[in-house]
Amino acid sequence: MRFCIDMDGVVTDFATRALKMAEKKLGIKIEYNDVTETKMADFIFAKMTDEQKTELEITQPSSLYRIICPRNFFRMLKPYKGARKAVTDLIEAGHQVVFVTKPLEWKYSSEEKENWLHHNIIIKNQMTYDPDPYSLFMVKKLEDKCLVQADFYIDDDPRVLREIEPEHAICVSQPWNEEYIKNEFKGRVVKSMKEVASLVKSNKIQ
């Protein structure tokens, strides 16, 4: 089978590091489970004072990324527990793994995401595949992820999952998609990539 897998919020823990940076750089403390917006910058921007926005010249949420996601931000992201092994298990079972992600609009983002995958999937697993055992696509719009052919799409973002037929959609539950799962989503819901790999191994996803 061919799996289209998101990175941030599914394999890499973007939220925890972004929230730590928000506390360090802005003095804004937000707990992981309190994040109810998919767009992290929008959520943090709403917590800033007018004085902070003026002092830091933050005129819109997207401007926040230069503060909360400095150089090497993505290279330092931690994988969710069991996510790296889950991806490895899918690859070693003969499935096709395609990572599809939308980089932030700054010059280091794409390169760091690519390096993260190489280090965590190839180097740490001591893989000797040639070429790499996975594919990587970078998209400009989240909605374009569904243009990549796959049997199943694994994501945490409602903006992506709304574009996918329910039988092909797998949503990794997060605080920011709780309402979407409850009120709209008709596909399969999992807690983690580890659960995906287990379901595939037991032929409950096929």
VENVEN-V656786 format. One line per field, one symbol per residue. phi: phi as a letter, one per 30 degrees, with the letter a starting at -180 (. if undefined). psi: psi as a letter, one per 20 degrees, with the letter a starting at -180 (. if undefined). Layout:
phi->???
psi->???
This chain:
phi->.ccccdcdibccdddeddddddddcciccbdedcdccddeddddedcddddddddchccaedddddcdbdeieddcdcddeidddddddddddjddcbdbbcdddbdcedddddddddddcdddchdbdbdedbcbbccdbeddeddddadbccaccedddddcdedccbcddbedceddddcbdcddcbdadedeeddddcidba
psi->rppopqfpiggpmgggghhhhhgghikoopqgiiojphoggggghhiqrhgggggiloiqghihhigimrpjghhjqqqqpigghggggggiijqppoppqoqqmqiiggghgghgggghggghilqkqoaqjrqpppqhphiihiipprhqporiohhghhipphiipppoprhijghgghhgpiapprhrhhhghghghjkio.
